[in-house]
Amino acid sequence: MTSSTNYEPVIDRAAFEAYTQLRAIAKKYNVEDKLEVPQLVLVGETSTGKSMLVQNFLRFPCSFSQTGIATRCPVAYRLVYNSTLPIGELRIIRPAGITAPQLANYLQQLMRRIQEECSATGGFRLEPEWIEIESAEYTDFEILDLPGLVGGDKVAENRQAVEKIAESFVRNPRFSIVLLKETTQITDNSHGARVIDEL
């Protein structure tokens, strides 16, 4: 259940060293549970690159969006620092029994199942799916990848379901919000930006 990564460090080496020292101090004084884990929520319209940004943090490919299956629930990635793992390896803790290369297929099957089982709510689920991954190169960090916001009245039921999901997270003061927009929308008001502003 390990996987090798070949990416450059995501954060500065000195900052990472400071982080590992803070973790060691917290462990020494048995206050690890008092450290607040940074939480980031990614929102935006469909196909704006949220999943690609997640992959940058995870440091391995796990996108299923090219399969034509949409994100049907929030996917919460909990990255956990584990100093006992060799550099370049990672381990998926939850869901149990899968490896990094299998994660994209797992998520694809999950989204297909949610679409079928949750038809009464537009094919979406409010509860997040938790993915927990350990690495000696991670800092403790949580990233929530939300379903893409849907514009227009074409599928009003889908739009309302996704906005309800987004609202529950963007109103939570513990989360830092990252709104992704296509480069063609940089100077324009986008549907996603308006929805987040209203929420």
C-alpha positions as CSV (number, residue, x, y, z in Angstrom):
1,M,0.0,0.0,0.0
2,T,2.9,2.3,-0.7
3,S,3.5,4.5,-3.6
4,S,6.6,6.4,-4.8
5,T,6.4,10.1,-5.5
6,N,8.8,12.0,-7.8
7,Y,7.7,15.6,-7.2
8,E,9.7,18.5,-5.8
9,P,8.7,19.6,-2.3
10,V,5.4,21.5,-2.1
11,I,6.6,23.7,0.7
12,D,9.9,25.3,1.5
13,R,12.4,22.9,3.2
14,A,12.9,25.3,6.2
15,A,9.2,25.7,6.7
16,F,8.8,21.9,6.7
17,E,11.6,21.5,9.2
18,A,9.9,24.0,11.5
19,Y,6.7,22.1,11.1
20,T,8.3,18.8,12.1
21,Q,9.9,20.4,15.1
22,L,6.5,21.7,16.2
23,R,5.1,18.2,15.8
24,A,7.9,16.8,17.9
25,I,7.3,19.3,20.7
26,A,3.5,18.7,20.6
27,K,4.2,14.9,20.8
28,K,6.7,15.3,23.7
29,Y,4.1,17.2,25.8
30,N,1.2,15.1,24.6
31,V,-0.7,18.0,23.0
32,E,-0.8,16.8,19.4
33,D,-4.6,16.9,19.4
34,K,-4.5,20.7,20.3
35,L,-2.7,21.5,17.0
36,E,-5.4,22.8,14.5
37,V,-5.0,21.2,11.2
38,P,-5.3,23.7,8.3
39,Q,-8.4,23.1,6.2
40,L,-8.8,24.2,2.7
41,V,-12.0,24.0,0.7
42,L,-11.8,24.1,-3.1
43,V,-14.9,25.5,-4.9
44,G,-15.6,26.5,-8.5
45,E,-17.7,25.8,-11.5
46,T,-17.5,22.4,-13.2
47,S,-14.2,21.6,-15.0
48,T,-12.2,24.5,-13.5
49,G,-9.3,22.3,-12.4
50,K,-10.2,21.6,-8.7
51,S,-9.2,18.0,-9.0
52,M,-5.9,18.9,-10.7
53,L,-5.1,21.2,-7.8
54,V,-5.9,18.4,-5.3
55,Q,-3.4,16.2,-7.2
56,N,-0.7,18.8,-6.8
57,F,-1.1,18.6,-3.0
58,L,-1.4,14.8,-3.0
59,R,1.6,14.4,-5.3
60,F,0.1,11.6,-7.3
61,P,-2.6,11.4,-10.0
62,C,-6.0,10.4,-8.8
63,S,-8.4,12.3,-11.0
64,F,-11.4,10.5,-12.5
65,S,-13.0,13.5,-14.1
66,Q,-11.9,12.5,-17.6
67,T,-14.2,9.5,-17.4
68,G,-17.3,11.6,-17.6
69,I,-18.3,11.0,-14.0
70,A,-18.9,14.2,-12.0
71,T,-17.9,14.7,-8.3
72,R,-21.1,13.7,-6.4
73,C,-20.1,14.5,-2.8
74,P,-17.4,16.5,-1.1
75,V,-14.1,14.5,-1.1
76,A,-12.1,15.3,2.0
77,Y,-8.4,14.4,1.8
78,R,-6.7,14.2,5.1
79,L,-2.9,14.4,4.6
80,V,-1.0,13.1,7.6
81,Y,2.7,13.5,8.5
82,N,4.3,10.2,9.3
83,S,8.0,10.4,9.9
84,T,8.4,6.6,9.9
85,L,7.7,6.2,6.2
86,P,10.7,6.5,3.8
87,I,11.0,9.6,1.7
88,G,9.1,9.1,-1.5
89,E,6.5,6.7,-0.1
90,L,3.0,7.2,0.9
91,R,0.3,5.0,2.4
92,I,-3.5,5.2,2.0
93,I,-5.0,4.6,5.4
94,R,-8.7,5.2,4.5
95,P,-10.3,3.6,2.6
96,A,-8.5,0.5,3.7
97,G,-7.0,-1.9,1.2
98,I,-6.3,0.4,-1.7
99,T,-3.2,1.8,-3.2
100,A,-2.5,5.3,-4.7
101,P,-2.9,4.0,-8.3
102,Q,-6.3,2.5,-7.3
103,L,-7.7,5.7,-5.8
104,A,-9.0,7.2,-9.0
105,N,-11.0,4.1,-9.8
106,Y,-12.3,3.9,-6.3
107,L,-13.6,7.5,-6.5
108,Q,-15.1,6.9,-9.9
109,Q,-17.1,3.9,-8.7
110,L,-18.1,5.8,-5.5
111,M,-19.4,8.7,-7.5
112,R,-21.3,6.5,-9.9
113,R,-22.9,4.7,-6.9
114,I,-23.9,8.0,-5.2
115,Q,-25.5,9.2,-8.5
116,E,-27.7,6.2,-8.5
117,E,-28.5,5.8,-4.8
118,C,-29.1,9.5,-4.1
119,S,-31.4,10.3,-7.0
120,A,-33.9,11.9,-4.6
121,T,-31.3,14.6,-3.9
122,G,-30.3,15.2,-7.5
123,G,-27.7,12.4,-7.4
124,F,-25.5,14.2,-4.8
125,R,-24.6,13.5,-1.2
126,L,-23.9,16.1,1.5
127,E,-21.6,13.9,3.6
128,P,-17.9,14.0,2.6
129,E,-16.0,10.9,1.6
130,W,-12.8,10.8,3.7
131,I,-9.5,9.8,2.1
132,E,-6.6,9.6,4.6
133,I,-3.0,9.4,3.3
134,E,0.3,9.3,5.2
135,S,3.7,10.5,4.0
136,A,6.9,11.7,5.5
137,E,6.7,14.6,3.0
138,Y,3.2,15.8,4.0
139,T,2.3,18.3,6.7
140,D,-1.0,17.6,8.5
141,F,-3.5,19.2,6.2
142,E,-7.1,18.7,5.0
143,I,-8.4,19.6,1.5
144,L,-12.1,19.4,0.6
145,D,-12.8,19.1,-3.1
146,L,-16.5,20.1,-3.7
147,P,-18.7,19.2,-6.6
148,G,-18.5,21.8,-9.3
149,L,-21.1,24.6,-9.2
150,V,-23.6,24.4,-12.0
151,G,-24.8,27.6,-13.8
152,G,-28.2,28.2,-15.5
153,D,-31.5,26.6,-15.1
154,K,-30.9,23.6,-17.3
155,V,-30.7,21.2,-14.3
156,A,-32.1,23.3,-11.4
157,E,-32.2,20.3,-9.1
158,N,-28.4,19.7,-9.6
159,R,-27.7,23.4,-9.1
160,Q,-29.6,23.5,-5.8
161,A,-28.0,20.3,-4.5
162,V,-24.5,21.5,-5.3
163,E,-25.1,24.9,-3.8
164,K,-26.4,23.3,-0.6
165,I,-23.2,21.3,-0.3
166,A,-21.0,24.4,-1.0
167,E,-23.0,26.5,1.6
168,S,-22.3,24.0,4.4
169,F,-18.6,24.4,3.9
170,V,-18.0,28.0,2.8
171,R,-20.0,29.3,5.9
172,N,-17.7,27.4,8.2
173,P,-15.1,29.8,9.6
174,R,-12.5,27.0,10.0
175,F,-12.1,26.6,6.3
176,S,-10.0,28.7,4.0
177,I,-11.8,29.0,0.7
178,V,-10.1,28.7,-2.7
179,L,-12.3,29.7,-5.6
180,L,-11.0,28.4,-8.9
181,K,-12.0,30.2,-12.1
182,E,-11.0,29.5,-15.7
183,T,-8.5,31.9,-17.2
184,T,-11.2,33.2,-19.6
185,Q,-13.2,34.3,-16.5
186,I,-10.5,36.3,-14.8
187,T,-11.9,39.6,-15.7
188,D,-15.6,38.5,-15.8
189,N,-18.0,37.7,-13.0
190,S,-18.4,34.0,-13.0
191,H,-21.4,32.0,-11.8
192,G,-19.2,30.3,-9.1
193,A,-17.9,33.6,-7.7
194,R,-21.4,35.0,-7.5
195,V,-22.7,31.9,-5.7
196,I,-19.9,31.9,-3.2
197,D,-20.3,35.6,-2.5
198,E,-24.1,35.0,-1.9
199,L,-23.4,32.1,0.4
